[in-house]
Amino acid sequence: MIVETERLQLREFSADDLDSIYELVYADSVVKDAWSGRQGTPEEIKRAFAEEWIAPDSEYGLKALVLKETGSLVGLMGFQRHMSDEDMSWLALESHPGHKVGGDPAFIEAELTYALGRSYWGNGYATEMGEKLVEFGFTSLGIHRIINGVRSNNDRSIGLMRRLGFRIEENNASTPPGINGILDTNIPSVYP
């Protein structure tokens, strides 16, 4: 999948991106703590990232977020589609108690996932690509609901969700405590 905006492009990750994505997202404790609790040596983290995200073309999954003008990698962004066989107990929707995210294969729920290197924060990149991805997800991928779960103290991500039009609510999961953003299509929901 290649999605473009005026300044940005999403493309598949390649092995050449591993050192850069490690430095941008995992080596910086502020970014890592907000996005991923992954532990391990740099080599272990890069190997796990490669196994999970360097894959054949797929509409879902994490993609490399790059500046069109320079080709510089600024972070990652994409949709993670949650399926019924996953344990999604960490994501409990306040507005739909008892609903299992991804529990109905006919109702596509995907999580908008992103992490940008801290030196790229404050430039509007996440909002710019987030708007394009939301449109792409609803119109081209047939997503019915886009969700995003973050820690309660992640003010930057909560602000991004608000700019993208997400409804903000408490995460009803017992652990970890957090905030969910929910964005539904305009089609009637199968979940009243």
Contacts in CASP RR format, 6 or more apart in sequence:
PFRMAT RR
TARGET T0000
AUTHOR 0000-0000-0000
METHOD contacts of the structure
MODEL  1
MIVETERLQLREFSADDLDSIYELVYADSVVKDAWSGRQGTPEEIKRAFA
EEWIAPDSEYGLKALVLKETGSLVGLMGFQRHMSDEDMSWLALESHPGHK
VGGDPAFIEAELTYALGRSYWGNGYATEMGEKLVEFGFTSLGIHRIINGV
RSNNDRSIGLMRRLGFRIEENNASTPPGINGILDTNIPSVYP
1 10 0 8 1.000
1 12 0 8 1.000
1 57 0 8 1.000
1 58 0 8 1.000
1 59 0 8 1.000
1 63 0 8 1.000
2 9 0 8 1.000
2 10 0 8 1.000
2 11 0 8 1.000
3 9 0 8 1.000
3 10 0 8 1.000
3 63 0 8 1.000
3 129 0 8 1.000
3 132 0 8 1.000
3 133 0 8 1.000
3 136 0 8 1.000
4 10 0 8 1.000
4 68 0 8 1.000
4 132 0 8 1.000
5 128 0 8 1.000
5 129 0 8 1.000
5 131 0 8 1.000
5 132 0 8 1.000
6 68 0 8 1.000
6 128 0 8 1.000
7 67 0 8 1.000
7 68 0 8 1.000
7 69 0 8 1.000
7 125 0 8 1.000
7 128 0 8 1.000
8 65 0 8 1.000
8 66 0 8 1.000
8 67 0 8 1.000
8 68 0 8 1.000
8 74 0 8 1.000
8 125 0 8 1.000
8 128 0 8 1.000
8 129 0 8 1.000
9 65 0 8 1.000
9 66 0 8 1.000
9 67 0 8 1.000
9 68 0 8 1.000
9 71 0 8 1.000
10 63 0 8 1.000
10 64 0 8 1.000
10 65 0 8 1.000
10 66 0 8 1.000
10 77 0 8 1.000
10 78 0 8 1.000
10 129 0 8 1.000
10 133 0 8 1.000
11 63 0 8 1.000
11 64 0 8 1.000
11 66 0 8 1.000
12 54 0 8 1.000
12 55 0 8 1.000
12 57 0 8 1.000
12 63 0 8 1.000
12 64 0 8 1.000
13 21 0 8 1.000
13 49 0 8 1.000
13 53 0 8 1.000
13 54 0 8 1.000
13 62 0 8 1.000
13 63 0 8 1.000
13 64 0 8 1.000
13 76 0 8 1.000
14 54 0 8 1.000
14 64 0 8 1.000
15 50 0 8 1.000
15 54 0 8 1.000
17 64 0 8 1.000
17 73 0 8 1.000
18 46 0 8 1.000
18 49 0 8 1.000
18 50 0 8 1.000
19 46 0 8 1.000
20 73 0 8 1.000
21 49 0 8 1.000
21 64 0 8 1.000
21 73 0 8 1.000
21 75 0 8 1.000
21 76 0 8 1.000
22 42 0 8 1.000
22 45 0 8 1.000
22 46 0 8 1.000
22 49 0 8 1.000
24 31 0 8 1.000
24 73 0 8 1.000
24 74 0 8 1.000
24 75 0 8 1.000
24 115 0 8 1.000
24 116 0 8 1.000
24 117 0 8 1.000
24 120 0 8 1.000
25 31 0 8 1.000
25 32 0 8 1.000
25 35 0 8 1.000
25 36 0 8 1.000
25 75 0 8 1.000
25 76 0 8 1.000
25 115 0 8 1.000
25 117 0 8 1.000
26 32 0 8 1.000
26 36 0 8 1.000
26 38 0 8 1.000
26 42 0 8 1.000
26 45 0 8 1.000
26 49 0 8 1.000
27 42 0 8 1.000
28 117 0 8 1.000
28 118 0 8 1.000
30 118 0 8 1.000
31 115 0 8 1.000
31 116 0 8 1.000
31 117 0 8 1.000
31 118 0 8 1.000
32 38 0 8 1.000
34 115 0 8 1.000
34 150 0 8 1.000
34 151 0 8 1.000
34 154 0 8 1.000
34 156 0 8 1.000
34 157 0 8 1.000
35 114 0 8 1.000
35 115 0 8 1.000
36 115 0 8 1.000
38 45 0 8 1.000
38 48 0 8 1.000
52 62 0 8 1.000
53 61 0 8 1.000
53 62 0 8 1.000
53 76 0 8 1.000
55 61 0 8 1.000
59 79 0 8 1.000
59 140 0 8 1.000
59 141 0 8 1.000
60 78 0 8 1.000
60 79 0 8 1.000
60 80 0 8 1.000
60 81 0 8 1.000
60 110 0 8 1.000
60 141 0 8 1.000
61 78 0 8 1.000
61 79 0 8 1.000
61 80 0 8 1.000
61 81 0 8 1.000
61 113 0 8 1.000
62 76 0 8 1.000
62 77 0 8 1.000
62 78 0 8 1.000
62 80 0 8 1.000
62 113 0 8 1.000
63 76 0 8 1.000
63 77 0 8 1.000
63 78 0 8 1.000
64 73 0 8 1.000
64 75 0 8 1.000
64 76 0 8 1.000
65 73 0 8 1.000
65 74 0 8 1.000
65 75 0 8 1.000
65 76 0 8 1.000
65 77 0 8 1.000
65 114 0 8 1.000
65 116 0 8 1.000
65 125 0 8 1.000
65 129 0 8 1.000
66 72 0 8 1.000
66 73 0 8 1.000
66 74 0 8 1.000
67 74 0 8 1.000
74 116 0 8 1.000
74 117 0 8 1.000
74 120 0 8 1.000
74 125 0 8 1.000
75 114 0 8 1.000
75 115 0 8 1.000
75 116 0 8 1.000
75 117 0 8 1.000
75 120 0 8 1.000
76 113 0 8 1.000
76 114 0 8 1.000
76 115 0 8 1.000
76 116 0 8 1.000
77 112 0 8 1.000
77 113 0 8 1.000
77 114 0 8 1.000
77 115 0 8 1.000
77 126 0 8 1.000
77 129 0 8 1.000
77 130 0 8 1.000
77 133 0 8 1.000
78 112 0 8 1.000
78 113 0 8 1.000
78 114 0 8 1.000
78 133 0 8 1.000
79 110 0 8 1.000
79 111 0 8 1.000
79 112 0 8 1.000
79 113 0 8 1.000
79 133 0 8 1.000
79 137 0 8 1.000
79 141 0 8 1.000
79 143 0 8 1.000
79 146 0 8 1.000
80 110 0 8 1.000
80 111 0 8 1.000
80 113 0 8 1.000
81 108 0 8 1.000
81 109 0 8 1.000
81 110 0 8 1.000
82 88 0 8 1.000
82 91 0 8 1.000
82 101 0 8 1.000
82 102 0 8 1.000
82 103 0 8 1.000
82 109 0 8 1.000
82 110 0 8 1.000
82 111 0 8 1.000
83 102 0 8 1.000
83 103 0 8 1.000
83 105 0 8 1.000
84 100 0 8 1.000
84 102 0 8 1.000
84 103 0 8 1.000
84 104 0 8 1.000
84 105 0 8 1.000
86 102 0 8 1.000
88 100 0 8 1.000
88 101 0 8 1.000
88 102 0 8 1.000
88 103 0 8 1.000
89 173 0 8 1.000
90 171 0 8 1.000
90 173 0 8 1.000
90 175 0 8 1.000
90 176 0 8 1.000
91 101 0 8 1.000
91 111 0 8 1.000
91 147 0 8 1.000
91 149 0 8 1.000
91 171 0 8 1.000
91 173 0 8 1.000
91 180 0 8 1.000
92 98 0 8 1.000
92 171 0 8 1.000
92 172 0 8 1.000
92 173 0 8 1.000
93 99 0 8 1.000
93 101 0 8 1.000
93 147 0 8 1.000
93 169 0 8 1.000
93 171 0 8 1.000
93 172 0 8 1.000
93 180 0 8 1.000
93 182 0 8 1.000
94 169 0 8 1.000
94 170 0 8 1.000
94 171 0 8 1.000
94 172 0 8 1.000
94 180 0 8 1.000
95 167 0 8 1.000
95 169 0 8 1.000
95 182 0 8 1.000
96 191 0 8 1.000
97 172 0 8 1.000
99 191 0 8 1.000
101 109 0 8 1.000
101 147 0 8 1.000
102 109 0 8 1.000
103 109 0 8 1.000
104 190 0 8 1.000
106 190 0 8 1.000
107 144 0 8 1.000
107 145 0 8 1.000
107 190 0 8 1.000
107 191 0 8 1.000
108 141 0 8 1.000
108 142 0 8 1.000
108 143 0 8 1.000
108 144 0 8 1.000
108 145 0 8 1.000
109 143 0 8 1.000
109 144 0 8 1.000
109 145 0 8 1.000
109 146 0 8 1.000
109 147 0 8 1.000
110 137 0 8 1.000
110 141 0 8 1.000
110 143 0 8 1.000
110 145 0 8 1.000
110 146 0 8 1.000
110 147 0 8 1.000
111 146 0 8 1.000
111 147 0 8 1.000
111 148 0 8 1.000
111 149 0 8 1.000
112 130 0 8 1.000
112 133 0 8 1.000
112 134 0 8 1.000
112 146 0 8 1.000
112 147 0 8 1.000
112 148 0 8 1.000
112 164 0 8 1.000
113 148 0 8 1.000
114 126 0 8 1.000
114 129 0 8 1.000
114 130 0 8 1.000
114 160 0 8 1.000
116 125 0 8 1.000
116 126 0 8 1.000
121 156 0 8 1.000
126 160 0 8 1.000
127 160 0 8 1.000
127 163 0 8 1.000
127 164 0 8 1.000
130 160 0 8 1.000
130 164 0 8 1.000
131 164 0 8 1.000
134 146 0 8 1.000
134 164 0 8 1.000
134 183 0 8 1.000
137 143 0 8 1.000
137 146 0 8 1.000
138 146 0 8 1.000
138 185 0 8 1.000
142 185 0 8 1.000
143 185 0 8 1.000
144 184 0 8 1.000
144 185 0 8 1.000
144 187 0 8 1.000
144 189 0 8 1.000
144 190 0 8 1.000
145 182 0 8 1.000
145 183 0 8 1.000
145 184 0 8 1.000
145 185 0 8 1.000
145 189 0 8 1.000
146 166 0 8 1.000
146 182 0 8 1.000
146 183 0 8 1.000
147 180 0 8 1.000
147 181 0 8 1.000
147 182 0 8 1.000
147 183 0 8 1.000
148 157 0 8 1.000
148 161 0 8 1.000
148 166 0 8 1.000
148 180 0 8 1.000
148 181 0 8 1.000
149 171 0 8 1.000
149 178 0 8 1.000
149 179 0 8 1.000
149 180 0 8 1.000
149 181 0 8 1.000
150 157 0 8 1.000
150 158 0 8 1.000
150 161 0 8 1.000
150 178 0 8 1.000
150 179 0 8 1.000
151 176 0 8 1.000
151 177 0 8 1.000
151 178 0 8 1.000
151 179 0 8 1.000
152 177 0 8 1.000
152 178 0 8 1.000
152 179 0 8 1.000
154 179 0 8 1.000
158 168 0 8 1.000
158 179 0 8 1.000
161 168 0 8 1.000
161 181 0 8 1.000
162 168 0 8 1.000
164 183 0 8 1.000
165 183 0 8 1.000
166 181 0 8 1.000
166 182 0 8 1.000
166 183 0 8 1.000
167 181 0 8 1.000
167 182 0 8 1.000
167 183 0 8 1.000
168 179 0 8 1.000
168 180 0 8 1.000
168 181 0 8 1.000
169 179 0 8 1.000
169 180 0 8 1.000
169 181 0 8 1.000
169 182 0 8 1.000
170 178 0 8 1.000
170 179 0 8 1.000
170 180 0 8 1.000
171 177 0 8 1.000
171 178 0 8 1.000
171 179 0 8 1.000
171 180 0 8 1.000
END
